[in-house]
């Protein structure tokens, strides 16, 4: 698709963007590694950075259920706002960090 300069259909390799908040405040300082996950029955890769979660759907079958969340042909993009504690992969990541750092000195203070 890149070589052919073909953007494809709206659902092909779509990216969903979600704004992250915690207790109503922007959560801009969080950066995660890339995680694989299933979104509405489709394989996806997600990363949190800059106060947003970017979720790229990479299934080879039509992701029409998720299509309204992708960039539309008219240029519109819905960006919902979500509490980070309601996003399972972010909570797993946070819990892993807490478990790893239990009892260890962290920059700027103790765990």
N, C-alpha and C positions, 0 to 999 in steps of 0.2 A: 504494500500500500504506500509506503514512503517512497520507494523507488519510482513508482508510477504516479506519484503526487496525487493519490486518490484518497480523500478523507474517509471514504466508505460511508455506510449507513450510520445513522445516529447511534444504533445499538452496538456497532462493531468496535470493540476495544474502548468502550466508553469509560469516562472518568467521573466518579461522583465526588463532590467536594462537600465536606461538612465542617462548619465552624465549631470549634471546641470552647466550652465554658466549664467553669467549676464554681458552683454556688452563685451562678449568674454573672461571673466575671470572666473576661477572656483568658484563655490558657495558652499564652503565646510561647512560653519557655520550654515546652515539651517537644523533644525530638526522639523518635523511635527508630529502630531498625525496620526493615520491610517485613511484613507478615503476610503469609498466605492464609486465605480464609474462603469460606463459601458465602456468597451473597445471593439470596433468592434462588438457590440451586445452581449458581454459576461460580466457577473459580475466579478468585480475585486476589490482587495484591494491594495491601494498604500500608501507608506510612503517615505518621503524624509529624508535622513540622509547621512552625510559624503560626500556630493557633488554628490549624486546619488538619483534617484527615483527608488524604487523597486516596481514593479507592479505585483501582483500575481493574475492570472486568475483562478477563482474558479467555473466556469460554469460546469455543469454536461454533457454538450454536446460538441462535438468536435470543438475546436478552431483552425481549420486549417488555417484560414486567418492570424492569429497572429503567427502561428507556426514558421516562419522564425526568429522571434524575441526571441525565447526561446533557451535554451541550446540544442545543437544538439547532436546526438548520437556520432559523431566524435570528440566531445569536443569543438567545436567552439561556440562562443557566440558573437553576434553583440551587441555592446554597442554604440548607437548613442549619439550624443551631442546635447542638445537642450537648447535654451534660456528659463529660468524659466518663463518669462512673457508669453510664448506661451503655458503654461500648465495650463488649467483652474482651477484645484483643488488647485494648488499652489497660483494662483492669488486670489482666493476666501479666502484662508487662510490668505494671506498677507493683504487683504482689511479688514478682520475681526479684525486682530491685530491692524491695524491702527485705525479703528473705535473705538475699545475698549480703546485705549490709547490716543485718541485725548484729548489734554489739560491736560493729567496726566503726572506727572514726571516719566521719565524712568531712569533706571540705567545709570549713566554716563552723564546725561543731561536732557533737556526737550523735549517733543514731538514736 
